[in-house]
């Protein structure tokens, strides 16, 4: 039984910066690898169950746009 006032859901952990432009939220990610596959510069990979960046991000935003779980956030290029 849940304690009084408990709503039965936990807040997801905050997103984790994996490089200067990308943040990843592990609690949202189901490891489908869509972001890895869609990246034109092959910047993303899983290492020990954690998303990592190889430092080649061009900020094209494809990983963020195609992630079905909204687990990747990319800072847009400044014009």
N, C-alpha and C positions, 0 to 999 in steps of 0.2 A: 504494500500500500504506500502511495506517495505521501510525503509529509504535507501538512496544510500549506496552501498557497503554491504548491508545486504544480506546474502546468504540464508535466510529462514530457517536455522537450528540453533538450540542452542546446545552448547557444553554440554555433560552430566556432572552432578556433579561428582567430584572425588570419588573414592572408600573410604569407611569408615572402619577403622579397627574395628573388633568386638571381637578380642582377639589377642594374641601375634602372631598367625600364619595365621589368616584369615581376608580378607578384602571383603566387600560387596558393590556393586554399585547399589543403589536403582533405578536409572534411567534405568538400563538394566533389572532389575528383574520384571517378570510378576506374581510373587507369585504362581508359579505352584507347589511348594513344592517338586520338584524332589530331591533337595539337602537334604531336611529333611528326605525323605523316604529312600534314598540310604545310608545315614550315618550309618555305622555299630555300632557306639557307641551312637547314638541318641544325638548328640552334638548340633544340630541346631534347632531353633524354631522361629516362628514369634511372636513378642510381640508388640502390638499396631502398627501394620503395618511395623515394623522394624525387620530385621533379628538379632537374638541374638545367642551368643554362651554360652553353659553351662560349658565351660572350660575343656572339655574332648577330645579335638581334638587329634587324633593320627597321623595327617598329611598323611593319606592314599591317599588323593587327589581325592577320588571318587566324592565328591560334585562338585569339579571344572571340572572334566572330563565329568560329565553327565549333567551339567547345560546347557540347550539349549540356554540361553541368555548371557553366559559368564559373569554372575553377581557376581560370587564367585572366589576369588583368594586365593590360599593356598600356603604358603611357603613350599617348599619341605624339607624333612628331610635331615639334613647334615649327610654325611656318615662318 
